[in-house]
């Protein structure tokens, strides 16, 4: 039974125009209670018992339906986040790919048998956990929603999703599309609201058996503490301060193009942003000059107009990014381009793409995750120094390496403490490649078959058959 609407709403704003583009319910504990109970009932009464081939067919149909509605979903995604519409289209297709990929994995993630014994036979069964909670951030709503929810559903779990209050519209629409494509009622529910009012009750609900969380370190720690009280697993992805290491022997034109993409895609609002550009000293000046020329030509604008870069997600977040830029100037870094909001755009939460040179490792802009279009350039003289600078961070999510020396690339891949390494392209990789971080970036892995382990439990069975 659905909970009655509480009459409270949250306005969803286009960050490029500051106009309200939608309103969603501001859910609380009562709405969360009803969503979780409905998910548990759907899990227990049908979804878990469904044959693997049938569950696979449903997930494949959901993926195909997302593709069919890709234009509509991309429009919603661009409108609520401000990201360029072309980027939103690509992300929508990637969301579809997650459902299709995990549809194919349903009947291939199996248990095993023990060694031969003349009196006992041991085997294991892979079982779903039950109801899983999914707390999704605002920077890539459809992609991050799909990569954890599709994996959880594939293993026979039900899912309750709490999207970010800034960008819930695309996930609500996908939930409708999924039901129309054949996903049974209750198997996937969406509760919209603020973290303390909807997210916390979801994590604390006694029927929730696991939490997939993507967001800030501070909020992630709060989720981990709540989950620890109930002794349930959390799969946290908590951001990064990722190094992008460029050696003098790299293809510099290609490395510049990738340094640009690694930092300024999604206006720098991405956990894997290559925000620390670590460049061999002999090419630093030339490389920075080439990159500044490319960055200076970036067109800012409304996402639906398909600019090169959109706005920050909110006025509060823009203020945070501008504070870091001011901090970099105060600490003595050299501002070479950007540095504030564009003077000719009075509406929208825009920040000009910004590059700091002569950055020291101890500066705040080199240590803290800014989550905006602010790049720090640090020089190095040797491979050993490059590795040391790359690891001089509390985070460990991703790293880029640009060199023609494959031995050097492999040594640094070994020595850099990060969960995802990109060599000669940043970023790259399909949904099949496990994704996740080390240190403050979290633990566990999304994507690939490895992600399925997070949404299952292993049961061992032993049979005595000897005399």
N, C-alpha and C positions, 0 to 999 in steps of 0.2 A: 504494500500500500504506500503510495507516494505521500510525502509530508506536504502539508499545506504551505503555500507561499507565505513568507513572513512579511511581505510588503516592503522590504528593504531592497534597494538596488545599488549597483555600482555602474557608473558611467564609463564606457570605453571610448578613449579619445584617439583620434588620428594625430600622432605626434608631429606631423609635418604642418598641419593646419590648426591644431588645437581645437578642432571641432569634435563634438560628440558623434560617434558613428554607431553606437549601440548601447544597450543597457542589459545587464544580467542580474540575476538574483544574488543578493548578498546572503549566502547560506550560513547557517549556524549549526550547532550541535544536533538539533532536531532533524534537519535535512540530511546531515551526514549519517545519523543513525538509520534513517529510512533507506538511504542509498546502500549502506553496508549490509543491512539485513536483506535487502532485495538481491544484492550480489551473492550473498551466501546461499540464499534459497535457490537461485539459478544455478550456482555451482554444484550444490549438493543434489538437486533434483534432475539435472539433465546434462549440463555442459561437461562435467567430469566423466559421466558415464557414456558420453557420445563416442562412437568409434573414431579412431584416429583419422581414418580416411574422410569421415564426415566432417570432423572439425577442420581438417585441412581444406576441404572444399569451401567451407564457410569463410575461412580467412583469405583464401584466394579470391573469393567473390568480393570481399571487402576491399582488397587491394585493387581489383579491377574497377570497382565502383569509385574509388578515390581517383583513379586515372580518368574515368569518365567525367568526373566533376572537377578535374584539375584546374580549369580556367576559373571557375567560381571560387574554389578554395584559395587559389593564388591571389585573387582579388581581395578576399577577406584578410588573408595573411598580410598582404602589403598595406592594406588600409589600417589595420590595428597596430602594426609594428613600425610602419614607415619605410620598410626595406624596399628596394627596387623590385618592380613587378617581375622582371626576368629572373631575379634570384628566388623570389617566392615560387615561381613556376618550377624551377629546378628542385626546390625543397619539397614541393608537393609530390613530385614524381618519386623522389627518394622515400617519402613517407609510404607511398604505394608499394615501393620495392620491399620495404621491411615486412609488410603483411604477406606479400608473395613469397619472400624468402623463408619466413618462418612457417608459412603454410606447407612448404616442402620439407620442413624439418620435423614436423609433428610425429611421423612414424619412423624416425631415424635416430632419435635420441633414446637409447635403450639401456636397460640394466645389463648385468653380466652374470657369469657363473664362477664359482670357486674352483680351486685345483682339484684334480681327481682324488677321491677317497673311497675306500672300499666299504665304508659304513655310513658316511654322511654325504649328502648333496647340498651345497650352498649356492644360493643365487640371490640377486638383488633386483628390486623393483624400483623404478623411478616414478614417484608420485607427485601430484601437484600439492601446493601448500594450502590453497583455499582462496581467500580473498586477499588480493595484493593492492597496496596503495601506491599511487603514482603522482608525485608532486612535480609539476612541469614549469620551467621558467618561461620568461617572455621573449627571449631572444630568438629561439627556434622552436616555436610551439608545436608545429605539426611533426617535425623530424624527431624531436626528443620524446614526444608523446608516442609516436609510432614504434620507435625502436625498443621501448620497454613494454608497452602494452601488447604489441604483437607477440613478443617472446613469452609473456606471461600467459596470454590466451592460448598460445600454441601448446603449452604444457598442461592445459586443462584448468587453469586458475580463472577466477573472475577478477575484474579490475574496477577499482574506483579511482577516478582521476580528479585531482585538484589543480586546474590550470592557474597560471599567474593572473591576478586580477586585472593587469594591464592588457592582456591578450588572450581572452578565453573564447573568442567568437569562432575561430576556425576549428577548435577541438569540439565545441558544441555541434557544429555542423557535421563534422566527421561522425560523431556519435549517431546523428540522425541517418546519415548515409549508410553506416554500418548496419543499423537495424533494418533499413530497407533492403540491404543486400543479404539479409538472412541471419544476422547475429541474434541469438535469442534474447528476449527482454531480460534485463537485469544483469546480464553477463558483463556488460561494461556500462558504468554509470559515471556521470560528470557532476561534481559539486563545485559551484563557483563561489568565490568569497575570499576574504583575507586570511592570511596564515594563522593568526591567533584564533580566529573564529571558526574556520573550516578546516584548515590544515592540521592544527593541533588535535582537535577531536578525532580526525581521521586516523592519525598515527596512534592515538591512545585507545582506539576502539578495540574491545576484546576479541572481535572476530577477524581483525586484520592480522595477517600472518607474516607480512614482509612489506618493506617500503623501498621504492625506487625514488631517489631524490636527486635533483640537479638544481644547483643554486649556489649561493654564497657560503663561505666557510662558516660565518657566524650563524646563519640559519641552519646549516647542515649540522653543526655541533648541537644545536637545540633539538633537532630531530633525533640525533643519535642518543642524546640523554633520555628523551621520552621513550624511545624504543628500548633502551637498556632496562628501563623499569619493567618492561613487559617481556624482556629476553626474546626479542624478535630481530631478525637480520635487517640491516639497512644497506643499500647499495648506493653510496654517495659519490657524486661527481661534483667537485667543489671549485672548479676554476683553475687558473694557472697564471704564470708569468713566464711564458715560454721563450726560450732562446732560439734564434735563427742564425746559424753560424755560416759565414761566407768566407771561403778561402780565395787567395789571389788567383788560383788556377781555375776557378769556376768560370762558366759561361756567364759573363757579367750582365749582358742584356737579359738573359733568362732569369738570373738571380734577382735582378731589379724587379722584373715583372712579378716574380713570386714573393719578394719582400713586400711589394705593394699589396698583393692579394692576401698574404698572410696577416697583414696588419689592418687594412682598411676595408676588407669585406665586412658587411653588416655593420659598418661604421665603428669597427673595432669592438663591437659588443658580442664577442665570442670567446668562449673559454680557451680555445686553442690559439688565440691571436699571437703571432710572432712578435711580441711587443718589445723584446730585447734583441736588437739587431747587432750581432757580435761579428765585426768585420776585421779581416786582417789589415794591419796598420798600413801596409804599403799601398793598398787600394782604397783606403777609407775615404779620403777626400773626393776622389773620382766617383766612387760608388754613391756617396751621399749626394753629390751634385747631380748624378743621373737620376737618383730616386726623387730628389726635390723637383726636378723638371717634370717628372711624371705625376707626382702628387699635386703639384700646383695647378694642374689642368683638371683636377677632379671637379665634376659638376655636382653640386648639392641640389636637392629638390624633393618634391613629394614622390613617394614610392610609386604611385600609379602612373607617374610621368616617366618612369624608368630612368632615373638619374644614375650617376656613378655611385653616389652615396646618399643615404637618407639621414634622418635626424636621430638624436638620442630618444629613448623611449618615453621620457618624462622630463618635466622641468626640474624635478628634484635630482634626477640622474645627471642632467646637463650641469647643474650647479656643482655636483660632485666632481665631474670631469674637469670643469674649469678651475676648481680648487687645486687639483693636481697640477694643472698647467702653471698656475701661480706659484705653487710649491717648487716646481722645477726651475723657474726663473729665479726665485729667491735663493735656491741652493747653488746657483752658479752654472747650471747647464746652459748651453748656447741654443737659443730658439732660432731655427733656421727657416721654418715655414709654419704657417698657421698661428695658433695661439689664442683663439677666442671664437666667439660667434660671428657669423658673417654680418657685416653692417647693412647689406642690402636685403636682408630677409627678416623683417620685423616679426613675422609669425613663424611658429615652429621651434622645436628644441634642437637647433642645429649647432654643431661645433665644427669649425674648419679643421681639416686633417692637419695634424701637428707633428713635427719632427724635432727632437732635441739631439744635438751633437755634444761631444765633450761631456758625456754623462759618466759619473763615477758610480761604482757598484753600490756604495752605501746610500745613495740618494733615494728618497721615497719613491720617485717616479721609476726607479730601477728595481724596486723591491716589492711594491704593493700593486695589486691588480687594479688597474684604472677602469677597465671595461669601457673604453672609449677610444677614439682615433688619435692616440698619443704614442709615438714610437720613440724609443731611446736607443741611441747608437753608442756602442762601446767598442774600442779597438783591442786587438790582441796581436802578439808577435809569434807565438808558437802553438803547436797543436795541444800541448799540455795546458797552456794558459787558456786556450779556447774551452777545453773541457772544464777547467776550474771555474771560469766565468759562467759557463752554461749551468753548472751545478750550484752556483752561489745564489740559491733561492730556496724558500720554504716549500715551493710548489714543485710538481713533477708530472705535468700532464703531457706536454708534447715538446718536440724539438725539431728544427730543420737543420740540414747539413748540405752545403753546396760546395762540391769539389769534383774534379775529374779523377781523383785518386781513390779507387774503390777500397784499397786497404785502409786508407785514412778514414773513409766513410764508415767502414765496418768497425774500426777501433773506437771511433766516437759513438757509434750506435751502442757499443758495449759499455762505454764509460759514462755516458750521459744518463743520469737518473731520471728517466721519464718513461711513461707508459706507451707513448706513441712517437715513433721516429719517422720523419719524412726526409728522404734523400733525393735531392735535385728536383723536387716539386713540393710545394707547401700550400695547401694540404693536398693529399691524394688518398686513394683507397676506396674500396667498395664496402657495402654493408656487411660483407663476410669477414672483414678484418676486425678483431676485437679492439675495443676503444675504452680507455680509462687511464687513471693516473696513479702516481705514487705520492708519498709524503702528504702535504696538505691538500693535494688535488683529489684525495679520496682513495678508494680501493674498489675492487671488483671490476668487471668488464661488461660493457654494453656491446652490442653488435656481435655478429658471428655466432657459431654454435656455443661458444664459451658462455654467452649471456644466459643460455637456457638453464645452466646450473643454478643460477640465482633464484629461479622460480620453481625449483623442485626440491624434494627431500628423498633421501635414499633409504629404502627399507631392506634389511637383510633377512632372508628366510633360510633356515637350516632344516633338512629332513633326514631323519635316521631311517635307513632302509636295510642295514646289515643285520645279521642274525645275532 
